[in-house]
Amino acid sequence: MTCHNVREFGAIGDGSVNDTMAIQKAIDRCYEEGGGRVVIPSGGVYLTGTLMLKSNIELFIEHGATILGSSNIDDYSNVPSTRYRALITACDSSNISITGGGVIDGNGRMFIETALPYIYRMRQRRPFTVFLIGCSNVTIHDTVLRDGALWTIRLSGCKNVAISNIRILNDLKLPNNDGIDVDRCRNVQISSCQIESGDDCISLKACQETDRFGPCENITVTGCTLVSTSAAIAIGCEARSPIRNAVFNSCIIRSSHRGLAVHLSEESDMENIIFSNIIVETRLFHEDWWGMAEPIYITAIPWTAQHRIGRVRHVRFSNILCRSENGVFIKGWDKSLINDILLENVRVELDKWSKWPGGRQDIRPCPGEGLLDHSTSGFYVENAQNVTLRNCEVIWGKNLPEYFRHALDYRNVDNLALENFKGKAAFPEKYEAIHHE
């Protein structure tokens, strides 16, 4: 294997000299020689703008080395065929790897405009940390990515991707610093990752600007630990082409604002989605962040009244343990949009422990007001078809606010099947366990 150390090309690694040109020279030389490994050696902090990876290149960041993104947006180039900028990027390339055990620091703290107590207001122009578009045979392994200024890893139109054993450690008050965004990709495996982010930890999308790549499909996520001020796992709400065939298994979600979210806001369908063997803990937070502590959240509601909207169907949840300040929430714009939902062996324990107010539904983005005053039940289902709750259970904790209500509240649902459903009302002397309108 050809191996090039970036110091041999003039990289300093002192955290103040811009090493972009030196590192890019090493990448280009390695590519010209048919590919190989570009080494970022330990003991240095390498300040850079955009680095363009190419086919057959392994970017090997040694343990003890850091690539530090520049705080100057003008040091970043546009990702080809997009309006965005990124720290590390590649376009229409194959056999790309980022490995080595080192750190990629997006320097998001330098893009904060105003630090409010619970959310930062950011500069208008920010770079992605890693943005790969139209690439195949991609590996990201054994790497720490921290302090993203925008989405940390964005994959658009990529296929045959393996992401494993990485840590994404972002500021929980910084908006839009998603962990991993899988946009119109195929055959993606994400495993054994730790992700903490202000925005969604793992998000499946089909964005309008990348419509040449088709659907997002064949995605697996296993063995991950997630913390988010938004949704730990989000499917949608950008869905201009189908999102389908996704499996999430053996994950732990802690202290997040929303747990497992399937929220459709655009015109294409989302289908064939499985969540299994997952522990979820969700809590309320400031309303600037979308979410209302729902451990499981399924919606089909358009962005605006003019938006066309597709359908959510064939979604399965099994062996899910939830501790939350809210219940499972399912709501369609009309009942034809959500169909064939199974929740099996789902246990929801509701309690109140944060200082933030509850007793509301959050259906943002939507036409009109998205935060609606409403009671909270263990399971809430509105406007849906063919929903099954099998061996599900609702448990109430010790601190019960007055807006806690029923074990199950359902409205305008065709063919709701209850099989061995267990639970009582939060206040049995005042409310029934199962409420129907």
PyMOL commands that set and color helices and strands:
alter all, ss='L'
color gray80, all
select helices_A, chain A and resi 6-9+20-32+73-75+108-111+208-213
alter helices_A, ss='H'
color red, helices_A
select strands_A, chain A and resi 3-5+14-18+36-40+45-48+51-52+57-61+66-69+86-91+94-99+103-105+112-115+120-122+128-133+136-141+144-146+153-156+159-164+167-169+180-183+186-191+194-197+202-206+216-222+225-228+231-239+243-256+258-264+270-282+294-300+312-324+328-332+338-350+360-362+371-373+379-390+393-396+408-419+434-436
alter strands_A, ss='S'
color yellow, strands_A
deselect
rebuild
show_as cartoon
